[in-house]
Amino acid sequence: MSCCVRWGVTSLCFGLSLLLLASERVTAQIEFESEPVNYNTAPTNNPVFRLQKLLDTGELTLSHDEHYGYLPSVLDALKIPKSSQMLVFSQTSFQLRRIAPSHPRAVYFGDNTYIGWVQDGDVLEMSTVDPHQGAIFYTLDQTENPEPRFVRDRGQCITCHASSRTQGVPGHLVRSVFPDLNGRPLLGSGTFVTDHRSPFEKRWGGWYVSGTHGQMRHMGNAIARDRGNPEDLDREAAANVSDLSNLVNVRPYLSPHSDLVALMVIEHQSQMHNFITNANYEARSALHYDGVMNKALDRPDNYKSDTTIRRLAKASERLVQYMLFVDEFKLTSPVQGTSEFAAEFAARGIRDKEGRSLRDFDLQRRLFKYPCSYLVYSDAFMTLPDPIKHRVYGRLHDVLAGVDQSPEFAHLSSTDRQAIRAILNDTHAEFHAASAERPPVTGSAVGDEALGS
């Protein structure tokens, strides 16, 4: 795997056909390979790193399976559910010679780690979220070894996995392509980076999709049979497929599904991780620059320049808008997956006094019943630098309390805002403390008319 887990149209570092990242060079201004981020040299503390430590000390061992290699054991060790399985048949991994519509790559994910498995592949492809460093990429040799070792990529992956499509930081993404009969992406017809904002009709080209979605149509399950007109996909035949066995032999896989709801969740999650990492890098970079200048100009240590204040404000606003599902695509038909993924995902939710969780699904009009990202509880979010995290809490409070009535948040009704605010107050101690410090909100501020709902 030469280090990359190519999930995307070109070389995505992590077989998520997730097409985890774009094939563009870094376009953002953040210099994450130098101070203060030091992406390649700074200490790490992520799930894969910790798993390797357990292997090194003998506290944990990995079992090797004749067919799957280390896949089942690694999934168990990282608590990644088999129900998260998604199948991608576009040849967008470095192991592309083993990938085709008849032999798709399998992708699995938890809240912070993604794993790609190819039939008869040489390695497992892995990407995990480090709270301070963003996405870090690993491989695990599939040959049985008494001392299995996760090998970190040292630069090859981020030539593709750090671009404007990943918010300019080492990160992830889900991409949609027009695949030919062999699974080769027809790049001349364009590709789509997808998240919860993407139109349904542009999603999942090159992926198998099991689930129902009414009158809506997507690009999954379809092959571009006319290279001269690749956009002419047979979307009708590919729609509302509950049994993938009519399209591909699913017996070699851990699950017969490529669940529609799992695909929708990973689209949201992949970019949410990127927005968190971007906010982290922006804050650290801006504060580091101020620290250097404050020392040089003999200013107070805590002095913040106007530039830093603007950078913090911009990064926090982008993060808040994405985590509150601004511009989310509105479902025009109900959607339903085919595996246990939705039930298992929701069961892991932290619940408020009324039993509500940010992991509760809607799937009638939108993805989640309470549109605020569950990654607000993640290690990556919780370890954001205080100057930007406190700004995010303040913005969340203002929007959810009805103080902010701007049109960007008009999709949130007063009922939505009150429910999300109550969930966070009951389940998120830092938000509760930060919200308690804000000025009290008058009753009229949270009415439907004032909120524009």
Secondary structure, 3 states (H helix, E strand, C coil): CCCCCCCCCCCCCCCCCCCCCCCCCCCCCCCCCCCCCCCCCCCCCCHHHHHHHHHHHCCCCCCCECCCECHHHHHHHCCCCHHHCEEECCCCCCCHHHCECCECEEEEECCCEEEEECCCCCEEEEEEEECCCEEEEEEEECCCCCCCCEEECCCCHHHCCECHHHCCCECCCEEECCECCCCCECHHHCCEEECCCCCHHHCCCCECCEEECCCCCCCCCCCCCCCCCCCCCCCCCCCCCCCHHHCCCCCCCCCCCCEHHHHHHHHHHHHHHHHHHHHHHHHHHHHHHHHHHHHHHCCCCCCCCHHHHHHHHHHHHHHHHHHCCCCCCCCCCCCEECCCHHHHHHHCCCCCCCCCCCCCECCCCCCECCCCCHHHHCHHHHCCCHHHHHHHHHHHHHHHCCCCCCHHHCCCCHHHHHHHHHHHHHHCHHHHHHHHCCCCCCHHHHCHHHHCC
